[in-house]
Amino acid sequence: MHIRSGTEDDAENIAQLHTRSWLTAYAEIMPAGYLNGSLLGERRAMWSARLATVARQPDHTRCLLVAVDGDALLGFAYLAVEADGRVLLDNLHVEPERKQSGIDRQLVHRAFGWASEQHPDRTVYLEVLRDNAAAIAFYRRLGGRPTREFVERFPAGFELPVVEYAWSPDDVRILADHR
């Protein structure tokens, strides 16, 4: 397995993995009608647009890392600098059958390495559904601290509670050093 920068050619595989990840992680959290509906189509549109932007604007405001083994996509992480100056780890997904294999931790270390190198002295944060206990436990093991809670309204018409976790610039550097 190795980790590389994502390209436009990865869009379909990322959309499929993103969908499988949501179907597994959110089966008891999100409405089944939404998960079994247009989710794959939404992920395809999102990743096609994101990857076109990442490829056209190599301005270090976005980063997509993919973990691959040959042609197989094992996981990915996507980061973006937000308007408030913080770096959002907007997506971190691993093939459901490969969870707890260390791929997620390696992606975080590389993602935080990018954030530390490109945006030193900035906080990295993410948002996680409050009922996603496995993800919350993972982020806490990595030293993430809850910084706020809110309710997110999804375009499909449902609302879910979300917790934001953040890492200080010093914590980002420490995790980046484990690459």
N, C-alpha and C positions, 0 to 999 in steps of 0.2 A: 504494500500500500504506500502511496505517496500523495502529498497534498500539492496542488498547483492552483494557479489562478483560473477562474472559470471564464468561458468564452461563450459567444452566441451559439456555438454548436452544442452546448450543454443544456440549452433551454428545455427541450423535451424531457430529457432524463431527470432534470431537476424538478420540473413540474410533476412528473409521475412520482418521484420519491417524496416530494412535499405532500402530495395527496395521500400516499400510503401512510406517511407519518401521522397526518391529521386523523385518518381513519382509525389508526391504532390508538394514538394518545388521547383523542377527544371523543372516543366512542360513547363514553358515559357522561360527557360534559356538554357537547353540542347536540343540537337537534339532529336526529337521524335523517330526517328529510333533507336537511341542508347537506350533511356529509355525503349522502347517497345521491345527491342531485347534481348540480352543475359545478361541483368543487374542482374537478380536473380541468374543465374548460376555463374556470377562473384562474387557476394556477398557471395554465399555459399562457394565457394573455398576460398575466403579471410578469412571468419570467421572460417572455419574449421582449416585453417593453423594458424591463430592467436590464437585461443583457445587451440590448441595443444601446442603451444609455451608457452602460459601463464601458462598452467597446468604443463608443464615439467620444467619450469624455474622460480620458485618462488623467483626471485632475486630482486624484487622491482624495476625493470626497466619498467614494464608494469602493467596496472591496468584496469580491466573491471568491471564496476559496472552496475547492472541491477535493474531497478525498476519493481517490480512485485506485482500483486494482485492475490493471489492464484496461479494458473497455468498461468495466463495471463501476458505476457510481455508488460509493458507499456512504457518503454524507456530504454536507455542505454547510457553509456559514456565510452570511451576508451582513455587511456592516455599511452604515451610511452616517455621514456627519449631518447632524440636525441643525436647524436654525438657531437653537440656543447654544451651539458650540459643542455639545456633548456628542459622543459617538454611540449610535444605536446599534446593538447587535440584534438585528431585526429578524434573522432566521438562523437557527441551528437545528439541523435535522440529520439523523442517521437512519440507515435502513433498519426497520423495526427488529429484524432478526439479528442485527449486529449491535444492538444497544448493549451497553455495559462491556464493550470490547476495548474501550479506550479511544475509539475514533473520535467521539465527542470531545473528550479532554484534549486530544491532539489538535483538533480544529479550534478549540478555544485558545489554546496556547499560541497557535499561529495567528489567529484573529487579533488577539491582544498584542502580539508582536507587531502586526501591521499598525494597529492603533497607536502603540507606543512610539514607533518610528515615524509615522506620518503626522501624528497629532499628539505630541508629548504634552503632558500637563493637562490632558482632558479626561474627564470622567467617561467611562463606558457604562452603558446601562442597557437593560432589556425589559420587556414586558412579558409576563407569563400569566396564563389563566390561573386564578387562585386555586382551582380544584385540580390542577395538574401537579399532584404531589411528587411524582417521580422527578419532574423537571426542577421543582423547587428544591428538593433535597440535593440534587446535583449542583445547582447554583449556590446553595449554602455551603456545600463542601468546598467549592471554589472560592469561598470568602465573600460572595455577594451579600450585600445588606439591603433589606427592604427599605425603600425610601418613600413610597407612597402607594395608595390603593385607590382605585377608581372603577367605575362600571363602563365597559365599552359596548357601544351599540354597533352591531354588525349590519352591513348593508342588507342582509337577508331578513332583518327585522327582529332579531333577538338580542338580548343583552346578557353579558357575563362579567363577573367581577374579575379584575386584573390586579396583579401586584407588580410594581416596578422594583427591580433589583439593580444596584449600582456598585461599581468598583472605582475607587479613587485612582488618580493617576499613579500613585505609588503602588497600589495593588495591581494595576494593569502592568506596570513594569515588572513586578515580581512574577506574575503569571507568564508574561512574555519571556522571561529568562528561562522558563522550563521547556522551551521549544526544543 
